Amino acid sequence: MRRRWSPAGMGRVLDDAFGLYRAHFGLVITAALVTVFPVAVIVGLTQVFVTRGMLALIPEIGTGGPDVLGPLLDLQALSFASNATAPIFWVARVFLACVLLHAAGSLYAGRSMTLKEMLRVGWSRLLTFALVTFALTTGAMVLLFFGIVPGVVFAARSALAPAVAAVEGAGFEAAFRRSWTLTSGHAWRVIGFYVLVTVFALVLEATVTSPSVGRQLVASIANPEAIFAPVSAWWKTVEGLLSAAAVTLVVPFAEFAWFFFYADLRARREGMDLVVRGADLAGARR
């Protein structure tokens, strides 16, 4: 890929993210398969079985039908398993994000990387990255509880802290300070980019899970009560696997998009395009 570190519009940021994903799809998807996919399968399957099971039981519960307690206990056990797996899934998701954010610059510059190398560096920065991500999410939620404006401002100004921690290896406090510096004067741009990436991610996930959505839509048109009809274990398994595949495929795009957005704000505030060109020229003279 051609190296471009000058300020860019949001369209080019997303285009670069897709381009980097396509250029290194095999390596990137392998990293996602060994980190996120196994846990996503467990979460996806348990959630689908619980949701479908509860919907199928609603008519029985409403009519006071017998033999409801046993299935309810089974669903409760599945729900507990899903909740217990959720923290593991969060760690796997955060680990993959750290790996991809750190590797994005090298991959974009055309350097070859092995899966082992990517995972090793990501592992070395995981603790700080996870703490920064947790603090960002928790802080935004707490502040949103007290008022929309403080929560949105904190989330927008701190949005690049995870990227800073992964790419620059900054510590916890330094990552947040640097994010506030990079996003100064660009809070609305950050908010708009977050909305844009979220919409793209939802569309991509919907595309992957479209077979199950389409099946439910056709069934609902034929019979409005079809949503409460029992579904075979085979089809529930397919839905769970599609859900896991959607998450696994979309995460790399989202992280690459945030990397290029981080690079874009660096270019705007620090003239990074000139810095990179100067470094390239200096290297060419040796």
C-alpha positions as CSV (number, residue, x, y, z in Angstrom):
1,M,0.0,0.0,0.0
2,R,1.1,3.5,-0.7
3,R,2.2,5.4,2.5
4,R,0.1,8.5,3.1
5,W,0.4,10.2,6.4
6,S,-1.1,13.5,5.4
7,P,-4.4,14.8,6.9
8,A,-7.4,12.9,5.4
9,G,-11.1,13.0,5.3
10,M,-13.2,10.4,7.0
11,G,-13.8,8.6,3.7
12,R,-10.1,8.1,3.0
13,V,-9.6,6.9,6.6
14,L,-12.2,4.2,6.1
15,D,-10.9,3.4,2.7
16,D,-7.4,2.9,4.1
17,A,-8.8,0.7,6.8
18,F,-10.5,-1.5,4.3
19,G,-7.4,-1.5,2.1
20,L,-5.1,-2.6,4.9
21,Y,-7.6,-5.3,5.9
22,R,-7.7,-6.7,2.3
23,A,-3.9,-6.4,1.8
24,H,-3.2,-8.6,4.9
25,F,-6.5,-10.5,5.2
26,G,-4.9,-13.9,5.8
27,L,-2.6,-12.7,8.7
28,V,-5.3,-10.5,10.2
29,I,-8.1,-13.0,10.1
30,T,-5.8,-15.7,11.5
31,A,-5.0,-13.5,14.5
32,A,-8.8,-12.9,15.0
33,L,-9.5,-16.6,14.7
34,V,-7.0,-17.6,17.4
35,T,-7.9,-14.9,19.8
36,V,-11.6,-13.8,19.5
37,F,-13.4,-16.5,17.5
38,P,-13.3,-19.4,20.0
39,V,-14.7,-17.3,22.9
40,A,-17.2,-15.6,20.5
41,V,-18.6,-19.0,19.5
42,I,-19.3,-19.8,23.1
43,V,-20.9,-16.5,23.8
44,G,-22.9,-16.5,20.5
45,L,-24.2,-20.0,21.0
46,T,-25.2,-19.6,24.6
47,Q,-26.9,-16.2,23.9
48,V,-28.8,-17.6,20.9
49,F,-30.0,-20.7,22.8
50,V,-31.1,-18.6,25.7
51,T,-32.9,-16.0,23.6
52,R,-34.6,-18.6,21.4
53,G,-35.5,-20.7,24.3
54,M,-37.1,-17.9,26.2
55,L,-39.1,-16.8,23.2
56,A,-40.4,-20.4,22.7
57,L,-41.4,-20.6,26.4
58,I,-43.3,-17.3,26.5
59,P,-46.6,-18.9,25.1
60,E,-46.2,-21.7,27.7
61,I,-45.6,-19.2,30.5
62,G,-48.6,-17.0,29.4
63,T,-51.0,-20.0,29.4
64,G,-49.6,-21.5,32.6
65,G,-48.6,-24.6,30.8
66,P,-46.9,-27.5,32.7
67,D,-43.3,-28.5,32.5
68,V,-42.0,-25.0,32.3
69,L,-39.8,-25.1,35.3
70,G,-37.3,-27.6,33.9
71,P,-36.6,-25.7,30.6
72,L,-36.4,-22.4,32.6
73,L,-33.7,-23.9,34.8
74,D,-31.8,-25.1,31.8
75,L,-31.9,-21.7,30.2
76,Q,-30.8,-20.1,33.5
77,A,-27.8,-22.4,33.5
78,L,-27.0,-21.4,29.9
79,S,-27.4,-17.7,30.8
80,F,-25.0,-18.1,33.7
81,A,-22.4,-19.8,31.4
82,S,-22.8,-16.9,28.9
83,N,-22.3,-14.3,31.6
84,A,-19.3,-16.1,33.0
85,T,-17.7,-16.2,29.5
86,A,-18.3,-12.5,28.9
87,P,-15.2,-11.2,30.8
88,I,-13.1,-13.7,28.9
89,F,-14.5,-12.5,25.6
90,W,-13.8,-8.9,26.6
91,V,-10.1,-9.7,27.3
92,A,-9.8,-11.6,24.0
93,R,-11.5,-8.7,22.2
94,V,-9.2,-6.2,23.9
95,F,-6.1,-8.3,23.2
96,L,-6.9,-8.5,19.5
97,A,-7.5,-4.7,19.4
98,C,-4.1,-4.1,21.0
99,V,-2.4,-6.5,18.5
100,L,-4.0,-4.9,15.5
101,L,-3.5,-1.3,16.5
102,H,0.2,-1.9,17.2
103,A,0.8,-3.9,14.0
104,A,-1.2,-1.5,11.7
105,G,1.7,0.9,11.2
106,S,4.2,-1.7,10.3
107,L,1.8,-3.5,7.9
108,Y,0.9,-0.2,6.3
109,A,4.5,0.6,5.8
110,G,5.0,-2.7,4.0
111,R,7.0,-4.6,6.6
112,S,6.4,-8.3,6.9
113,M,5.2,-9.6,10.2
114,T,4.5,-13.1,11.5
115,L,1.5,-14.0,13.6
116,K,3.8,-14.9,16.5
117,E,5.5,-11.5,16.4
118,M,2.2,-9.7,16.3
119,L,0.8,-11.6,19.3
120,R,4.0,-11.3,21.3
121,V,4.1,-7.5,21.1
122,G,0.4,-7.2,21.7
123,W,0.8,-9.4,24.8
124,S,3.6,-7.2,26.1
125,R,1.3,-4.1,26.0
126,L,-2.0,-5.8,26.9
127,L,-2.1,-4.8,30.6
128,T,-1.8,-1.1,30.0
129,F,-4.0,-1.2,27.0
130,A,-6.7,-3.1,28.9
131,L,-6.6,-0.7,31.8
132,V,-6.9,2.3,29.5
133,T,-9.8,0.7,27.6
134,F,-11.6,-0.2,30.9
135,A,-11.1,3.3,32.3
136,L,-12.3,4.9,29.1
137,T,-15.5,2.8,29.0
138,T,-16.2,2.9,32.7
139,G,-15.4,6.7,33.0
140,A,-17.7,7.5,30.1
141,M,-20.6,5.4,31.5
142,V,-20.2,7.0,35.0
143,L,-20.1,10.5,33.6
144,L,-23.1,9.8,31.3
145,F,-25.0,8.8,34.4
146,F,-24.5,12.3,35.8
147,G,-25.0,14.2,32.6
148,I,-24.8,13.6,28.8
149,V,-22.3,16.5,28.2
150,P,-19.6,15.4,30.6
151,G,-19.8,11.8,29.4
152,V,-19.6,12.7,25.8
153,V,-16.8,15.2,26.3
154,F,-14.7,12.7,28.3
155,A,-15.3,9.9,25.7
156,A,-14.5,12.1,22.8
157,R,-11.3,13.6,24.3
158,S,-10.1,10.2,25.6
159,A,-11.1,8.2,22.5
160,L,-7.5,7.9,21.2
161,A,-6.0,6.8,24.6
162,P,-6.1,3.0,23.6
163,A,-4.5,3.7,20.3
164,V,-1.7,5.8,22.0
165,A,-1.1,3.0,24.5
166,A,-0.9,0.3,21.7
167,V,1.0,2.3,19.1
168,E,3.3,4.4,21.2
169,G,3.6,2.2,24.2
170,A,2.5,5.0,26.5
171,G,1.7,4.4,30.1
172,F,-1.8,4.8,31.6
173,E,-1.7,8.4,32.5
174,A,0.4,9.4,29.5
175,A,-2.1,7.8,27.1
176,F,-5.0,9.9,28.4
177,R,-2.9,13.1,28.4
178,R,-1.8,12.5,24.8
179,S,-5.3,11.7,23.7
180,W,-6.5,15.0,25.1
181,T,-3.7,16.8,23.3
182,L,-4.5,15.1,19.9
183,T,-8.2,15.6,20.1
184,S,-8.0,19.2,21.2
185,G,-10.3,21.2,18.8
186,H,-11.5,18.0,17.2
187,A,-14.1,16.7,19.6
188,W,-16.9,16.9,17.1
189,R,-14.8,15.1,14.5
190,V,-14.2,12.3,17.0
191,I,-17.9,12.0,17.8
192,G,-18.8,11.9,14.1
193,F,-16.1,9.3,13.4
194,Y,-17.3,7.1,16.2
195,V,-20.9,7.2,14.9
196,L,-19.6,6.5,11.3
197,V,-17.5,3.5,12.4
198,T,-20.3,2.1,14.5
199,V,-22.8,2.3,11.7
200,F,-20.3,0.6,9.3
201,A,-19.6,-2.1,11.8
202,L,-23.4,-2.7,12.4
203,V,-23.9,-2.9,8.6
204,L,-21.1,-5.4,8.2
205,E,-22.3,-7.5,11.1
206,A,-25.8,-7.5,9.7
207,T,-24.4,-8.6,6.3
208,V,-22.7,-11.6,7.9
209,T,-25.7,-12.6,9.9
210,S,-28.2,-11.9,7.1
211,P,-29.1,-15.6,6.5
212,S,-30.6,-15.9,10.1
213,V,-32.2,-12.4,9.9
214,G,-33.7,-13.2,6.5
215,R,-35.0,-16.5,7.7
216,Q,-36.7,-14.9,10.7
217,L,-38.1,-12.1,8.5
218,V,-39.7,-14.5,6.0
219,A,-41.1,-16.6,8.8
220,S,-42.6,-13.6,10.5
221,I,-44.2,-12.4,7.3
222,A,-45.8,-15.8,6.8
223,N,-46.8,-16.0,10.5
224,P,-46.6,-13.1,13.0
225,E,-46.3,-15.6,15.8
226,A,-43.3,-17.4,14.3
227,I,-40.9,-15.5,16.6
228,F,-42.3,-17.6,19.4
229,A,-42.1,-20.9,17.6
230,P,-39.5,-23.4,18.7
231,V,-36.3,-23.5,16.5
232,S,-34.2,-26.6,15.9
233,A,-30.9,-26.9,17.7
234,W,-29.2,-27.1,14.3
235,W,-30.5,-23.7,13.2
236,K,-29.7,-22.1,16.6
237,T,-26.2,-23.4,16.2
238,V,-26.0,-21.8,12.8
239,E,-27.2,-18.5,14.2
240,G,-24.6,-18.6,17.0
241,L,-21.8,-19.4,14.6
242,L,-22.9,-16.5,12.3
243,S,-22.9,-14.2,15.3
244,A,-19.4,-15.2,16.2
245,A,-18.2,-14.9,12.6
246,A,-19.7,-11.4,12.4
247,V,-17.8,-10.2,15.4
248,T,-14.5,-11.9,14.3
249,L,-14.7,-10.3,10.8
250,V,-15.7,-6.8,11.9
251,V,-13.3,-6.2,14.8
252,P,-10.2,-5.8,12.5
253,F,-11.9,-3.2,10.3
254,A,-13.0,-1.2,13.4
255,E,-9.5,-1.2,14.9
256,F,-7.7,-0.3,11.6
257,A,-10.2,2.5,11.2
258,W,-9.3,3.9,14.6
259,F,-5.6,3.5,13.8
260,F,-5.9,5.6,10.7
261,F,-8.1,8.2,12.5
262,Y,-5.3,8.4,15.2
263,A,-2.7,8.9,12.4
264,D,-5.0,11.5,10.8
265,L,-5.1,13.6,14.0
266,R,-1.4,13.2,14.5
267,A,-0.9,14.5,10.9
268,R,-3.2,17.5,11.6
269,R,-1.6,18.5,14.9
270,E,2.0,17.4,14.4
271,G,2.6,17.5,10.6
272,M,3.4,13.8,10.6
273,D,3.4,13.7,6.9
274,L,6.6,15.9,6.8
275,V,8.2,13.9,9.6
276,V,7.7,10.6,7.9
277,R,8.9,12.0,4.5
278,G,12.0,13.4,6.2
279,A,12.7,10.0,7.8
280,D,12.2,8.2,4.5
281,L,14.6,10.6,2.8
282,A,17.2,10.3,5.5
283,G,17.0,6.5,5.2
284,A,17.3,6.7,1.4
285,R,20.6,8.6,1.7
286,R,22.3,5.9,3.8
